[in-house]
């Protein structure tokens, strides 16, 4: 397989220059009205000297708010928090450049995956600030991760998902009892 060589944006490179640090975009597609909602954005930073940004290879996750600002802490795979990632102090304010474009890109990609209601897209920002899709995760992508960094796994869609599942279960029970 031959893939294009991409240089990451200086913003993401500062968290670890040896790995391509990507954004894990967790996306929900409502089964009720089809709307696409970005539930969580997490910056995946590779561990010191690592070539990958995977949390299970020593990397960390930094939550990103809806305004594009990073949390002041990084989490490891056990949920332990630190104020530094690879020696970089997270106490200073960091805001993701091109954050609105990252969100638009995420929604465009998610719209191309019509049969998945929960998807995790790994997207990098290239040197020019353009979002580039690295990986699409549709099964078993660590629903626990956003809970360490940015709140409930299903975020603002939690009540809708609970109600939807409850109604489906009610209909299933009614069908079986008849």
N, C-alpha and C positions, 0 to 999 in steps of 0.2 A: 504494500500500500504506500502510495506517495501522498503526502499532505503538504499543504502550503505552510511555510515557516512564517510565523507571526510574532511580531514584537509587541509586548504589552505596553500599556500606557504608563508613563512615569508615576502616576498616582498609585496604581496597583503594585508597581515594581518596588516602591519604597517599603512595602510590607515584607517582601522577600524577593530579591532580584534573581534567585536561581530557579524559581518555579514560576509558571504562568498562574497568577492568582486570579481566580474567577469569582463571579457572583452566582450564588445558588439562588435562583428565582423560583419560589414555590407558588404555583398558579392553580387556582380553582376555577372550574367551569361549572356553573350552576345547572343541574338537571331540570330545574324549573323554568328558567328563562334563557339559558345559554350564555349569560353574561360571563365575561372572563375577568377575574379579579386576582391581582398579585397579592397574595397573603403575607409573604415574607421575602425579604432580601437579606442575604447573608454574604459577607465577603469571606471567601475561603483563602487563607494565607498559608503557604507552605512552611514547614518547619525549617529551622536554620540549616542551610546548605542543601535542602531537599529539591528534587526536580519536579515534584508533584505537590499539589495543594491539598491533598487528601488528609482529612482529620485523623484517619487511622494510621497515617504514615508520619505522625508528629506535627501535623498542621493544626491550625486553629480557626475558629469561626468568630466573626465580628458581626453583630447585628447592625442593620442599616435601617434608620427610621424612614417614614414615608416622605420626609423632606430631603432624604439623601445624606443625612448626617450619620456618622458612625457612632456606635456605642463607645464608651470610654474603657471597655474591657474586651478581652478575647477569651473564648472558652475552649478548653480542650475536649477530648472525646468523653470525658467523665463529668463534664460540666464545671470543672474547676475554672475559676476566673483569675485573670492576671491583667494588670494595667499596662503590660508591655507585650509586644509581639516582636520577636527577634531583635530585641534591644530598642525598638521604637516605642516611645511613650505615647499611649493613647489618651492621655489627659488633655492634650491639645486638641482643638476642634479639627475634624477631618470631614469634608463633604465630597461625595462622589461627583466628579465632573461628568457632564452629559447624562445626569441621572434621568431626566425626562425622556431622553432618547433611549436609554436602557429599558425603561418601562414600556415605551411604545414598541420597541423591538420584541420584548418579551411577549406582549399581547399578540403581536403579529404571528410569532412562531406558535404560540399556544392555540391560536385560531386554526392552525393547520393540523392540529391533533384533535379531531372532533369527538372521538370515542373515549377519551380519558378525562375524568373529572378532577383528577389531582395529578399534577405533573411537576417535576423539578428540572428546571433548565439551568445548565451551567454555561454562563456567558462571560466572555472576557471583553475588555476594552482594548482595542489595538492601539498602536502608537499614535494614531490620529484621533482616537476617541470614539471610533466606530465599534458598536457591539458586534461580536462574532460568536456564533453558537459553537460550543465545544462538545456538549453532551446533552442528551435528552434522557431523563430518568422517569420511567412510568411505573416502576414497581420497586418497592422496598428501598426507598432512598433515604431513610433515616428521618422519620417524622418527629423524632425526639429532638433533633438539632435546633429547630426554631424555638423550642420551649426553653432551651438554655439561654438563648440570645435575644428573643423578641416577643415572648408571650405564648399564648395557647396555640397548639398546632394548627387549628383551623381558623384562627384569628377572628375576623369579623363575620365569617361564614359559619361559625360554630352552631348558632341557634338554627339556622336554615338546615344544616346537615343533620342535626339531631331530629328536628321535626320531619324531615324527609325520610329518614331511616325509620322513625317511629310509625309513620303512615304506611310505609311499604311493609313493615312487619305486621301491622294491623290487618292490611289487605291479604297478606300471605296467610295469616292465621284464619281469617274468615274463609278463604278459599279452601284450606285444608279441612276445616270443620264441616263443610257442606258435603 
